Amino acid sequence: GGWSWSPWWDGGMASAGRPRVPIVLSDEERAELERITRAHSSSQKLVLRARIVLLAAEDLPTVEIAARLGTSQPPVSKWRKRFAEHRLAGLADADRSGAPPRIDPARIRTVVEETRFARPPDGASHWSSRQMAEHAGLSQSAVVRIWQAFRLQPHRVNAFKLSTDPLFIDKVIDVVGLYTDPPDHAVVLCADEKSQIQALERTRPGHNVAPGHPATRTHDDVRHGTTTLFAAFDIVTGQVIHDTHERHRSTEWLDFLRRIDTEVPPELDVHLVCDNYDTHKTKSVRDWLAEHERFHVHFTPTSASWLNQVERWFGLIQNRLLARGEFTSTDDLAARIAQWTEHYNTDPRPFIWTKPAKDIIEKFLRIQNRLI
């Protein structure tokens, strides 16, 4: 029955050591801590503190947490204790030694929690720093510092749309598999249409860019109609097969499939990645595909257009031509699209797909579980 000793910060079972502080996390706290560890802009010290708390919530001893994170035991004990006393607010840096605390940790916690979960008194959708300062009885600069410390940006919002496709996982595996390991003796084409492209002409000529001054253009314009751009992006070469039509019905989609059929060498299979738009699935389209056995269609999940690489190419032509171009007619618009695309095809650049299907699916399931 010998007596064992360990330092006071050791979370082991030695009889002389202090018992480790138990940590029990709420769902909101766990989500915030995990967000901190994943955010690229989180400081290394804040990430370390968040990981300490997450491991402490698993009831691991201090010595094991320190070993896992490659740190010493005193900071593990410190941040476990700080979190137990002040929760998320306790992870922020304390004031320097010798100076009295300028803001009570409880008030910091109030600012953080009410910024996240409460609405301003006027019923607005989010807090301004001035409103929060008045509400919390702090200066506006103090509120801004708290928000910066906890990476809170109430003025910003990221939109998202979660796919409800019951075959989401199967389709992701199928499409990403084509991107990462294209089949032999085949071409993989990402195809879609960009509809309602307006042929806009400004009412007055603008001025070219000049030193110290951007280019100018009038706010008002003359509308000459719309056209639809059909495009098929080769994931290996980056080349694009394109066509333009006034409308985007199944009739026009069939015409585009026929164009693909004539431009792809006959000895190659065609794997076509496209979305679930109704015009891609009509009986006439299905009948045509049945007659052309070298065509294999792979549908992306619903509400997952980002999985189709041609959408990235649409972004290029939108930025380089369509957003600031002026067109006197739909024929002029179609001719300019053809000119830009032909020039692009002289030096095409494929996009390199780097995200494994496993990572996409894990993120999808993580978001889905968070919304349940």
N, C-alpha and C positions, 0 to 999 in steps of 0.2 A: 503494500500500500504506500508506495512512494508519492511524494507531492510534486506535481508538475507546474511550471510557470510559463506564461507567455505574455508578450507585451499587451498593454491595455487595448490596443487597436485590433488585436487578433480575434477573429470571429470563431476560433476553434472551440474545442470542448474543455480546454485547460481550466482547472478549477479557479486559478487566480485571475483569468481573463474576464473582462466585462462581457456580458451577453450582447450579441449583435442586435441592432435596432431592427425590428420587423418592418417590412415594407409591403403594403398592400395597395395595388394600383386600381384606380377606376378605369373604365374603358376609355374615357376621354384622355386621361393622363397617359395611358399606354400608347394611344394613337399619337399624341403629341410628341412623346419621347421617341417613338419610332420614326416620326417625320423628321425630327432633328437629326437622327443618325443617318437618314438617307439624303438629306438636302446637301447639294454640292457646296452651297455657300455657308453652311454652318461652320463655325470656328472649330478647330481641333479640340480645344479645351472643353467646349460645350458638348461636342459629340462624346468625349470621354466621360463627362459627368452623366449624360443620358444613358450611356451603356452601363455605367456603374449601377445606376438605379434599376435598370431593366434586369440586370443579373441579380441584384439584391432582392428583387421581387420574386425571384426563383428560390429564395431562401438559401443561397449559396454562402458559404463562409467567406469572410473578408480575404483570407489568404488565397483562396481559389479564384476569387474575382480579380485580385491583383495579378495573379499568375496569368489568367486568361487575357487580360488587357495589357500586360507588359508594363505595369506600374508598381509602385510600392503600396504597402498597406495603409499608411496614414491618410493619403487622399481618398482611398476607398471608404474608410471609416468616416472621414469628414463629410463627404458628399452624401453618404447614406444618412447621416445624422441631420445634415442641412435639409435634405428633402423631407425626412420624417417630420421636421419641425415646421417647414415653410412650404412644402410641396413644390410645384414648379417654380414658384418665385425664388425658392432657395438656391436654384442652380445659377442664378445671375451672380456676377462678381459683387462681393461686398465692398463697402467703402474702404479706402486705405486705412491702415492702422493709425491710431492717434486722433482720427477725426470722428466725431459722432455721426451715426447714420443719418443721412439727409432725408431718406424716405423709408418709412416703416415697411418691412416686408409684407405685412398684411395688406397694406394699401397697394403695393405692387401686385400682389395676388389678385386683389379686387379689380384693378385695371385690366390685367390680363384676362381674367375670366369674364368680365362684363364686356370687354371688347369682342370676345369670341361668342358669347351666348346671349347677351342682352341687346335690346334695341334702344336707340336714343330716345329721350323723352318726347321729341317731336314726331316719333313714329317713322323716321327715315330708315332706309334700308341698312345703313352702316354709320359708324361713328366717324366724326371728324376729330382731329386732335384738339381743337378748341372746345368742342362739346364735351369730350372726355375730361379735359382739364377742369371745366366748370363743374362737371358731375362729381369728379373725384377730389376736388379741392386741391389740385396741384397746378403747377405752371404748365403752359403748353409745351415748353421745351422738355420738362420732366416726362410728360406723357410720350413725347416723341422718342426720348431716350429709352423708355421702357419698351415701347414697340420695337425699336431697333434691336434691343437686347434679346427679345423673344421672337424676332423675325415676324412680327405681325404687320400686315399691310391691308387694313380694312378697306382701303380705296380700290383695291384690285380684286378681280374675280376671274377664275379660270373656268370656262364653260366645258362641259363634258356631256357625252351621250353614251350610255352603256348599252351595248348590244343585247337584245333579248332573243337572239337567234338560238334555238335549242341545239343547233349543230355548230355552235361557235368554235368549240375546241377542235372538232374534226376539220372544219374549214381552215382554221389557222394553221394546223399541222400540214394540211394539203398544200396551201398556197406558199407558206414559208419554205416548205420542202422543195418546191419548184425553184424558189429564189436561191436557196443555198446549195442545191444539187440538181441543176437542170438536166433533163433526160438527154441521152445521146440521140443523134439523128433526128433532132426536133428543134423547133424554135419556140420560145416562151414569149408571148406577147401580152402585155397588160393593156386592155382596151376599154375605152369609155367615150362618152360624148360630153362636150362642154357646150351647153345650150344657152340660148338667149344672149349671145355676144352682140352688143349694140354697135352699129356703125354710126359713130358720133363725129360731128364736125363742129368746131367752135365757131361762134358767130363773128369773131374778129381774129385776125392773126395775133399770135403772142410774140414775145421777145425771146431771143436765144439767151442762154446762160452767159453771164459776163462776170468779170472779176468782182467779187463781193456781192453779186446779185444772182439769185436763182432764175431759171427760166420762168416765164409767166404765161398764163393762158386765161381766157375768160371763164367765168363761172358758168355761163349759160351756153347751150349748144343746140345744134339742129340734129334731130334724130332721123336717120335714113333707113331704119328697119333693123332686123336682127338676122343672125345666121347661127348655125350649129357646127361646131368643129368635132369631127370624129377622129380619134387617134389611137394607134396601137404602138406601144413602146416595147422595143426588143430589149429584154433585161440583160442580155449578154453584150450586144454591140452598142446599145444606146440609140440606134436608129429608130426613126418614127415613120410609120405609114399613116397618111392622113387624108382626109377628104372633108368637104364642107357641103352642107345642105341647108335649105331653108327651114326644114322641120326635122324632128327627131322621133319619128314613128318606127315601128318594126320594119316598114318598107325601106326606110333609109338605113336602118341597121343591117338589113339583108344586103343592100347594095354595098355597104362597107365590108361585110364578110366576103362578098364576091371579089372585091378589090384585094383584100388580104390573100384570097385564094390564088389570084393571078400573080401577085408580087412575091409570094414565098415559093421557093423552088419546089417542084412537085414531089421530089424524093423525101422531103422533110415532113414530119408530123407537125401539127400546130396545136400548142397548148395555150388556150386563151383564158386569161384571168379577167373577169368582169364582175360587176355588181349585180344586185338582184332586181334591177329596174324591169318593169313589166315587159317592155319592148324587147328585152333580151330572151324572153321565155315564151313568146307567142307560138301558136301551132305552126305557122309558116316558118318560123325560125327553127323550131324543133325538127320539122320535116326536112329542111335544107341540111341541117347538121347530120341527120340520119343518112342522107345521101352522100355526105362528104365525110367518110370515116376517119380521115386523117385529122379532123378537128376534134379536140378534146376540151370541153369547157369546164373551168374551175371557178365556182362562185365564191366571192368573199362573203363573210358574215354580214348580215344586215347591220346598218349603222356603223360600218367599219370601212369607209371609203379610203381611210389612210393606209389600208393594207394594199391598195392598188397603186403600183409605182407610176402609172401614167398621170395620177393626180399631181405628183411632184413635177412632172414635165409641164402640165397645165399651168402650174405656178410659175415656171420659167417664162413661158410665152406671155402669160398675163403681165408679169413684171417688166419684160423686155419690150413688148410690143403693144398689147391691148390696153393697158392702163392709161397710157399717155398718147397713144396713137390717134390720128385724125383720119377719118375715112369719109369719102364723098358719096359712097353708095355701098350696098352689100356686096356688089361685084368687086369694088375696090378693096373692101375688107377681106374678101376671100382671096384676092390676088396677093395682098400683103401677107396674109397668113401663109400662103403657099411659098412666097419668096423667103420669108423668115425660116420656115421649116426646111426648105431645100438648102439654105445656107447652114442651118444647124446640122443637117445630115452630112455635110462635108467634114465635120470634126465632132462626131457625137461623143457623148460621155455617159456611160452607164452609171447607174447609182449602185453603190455597194451596200447590200443588205447585211447588217451586222447583228440584228436582234434575233436570238433563237426563239423558236416557238414556245419553248418552256418558259422563258422570261415573260413573254406576252400573256400566256395563260395564267401564270402565277399572279401577275399584276391585276388581270381581269378578275380573278377569284378574290383577291385581297380587297379590291374596291367593292365588288359585289357583296362580300360579307360585311363590309363596313356600312353598307346602305340598308342591310336587312334590319 
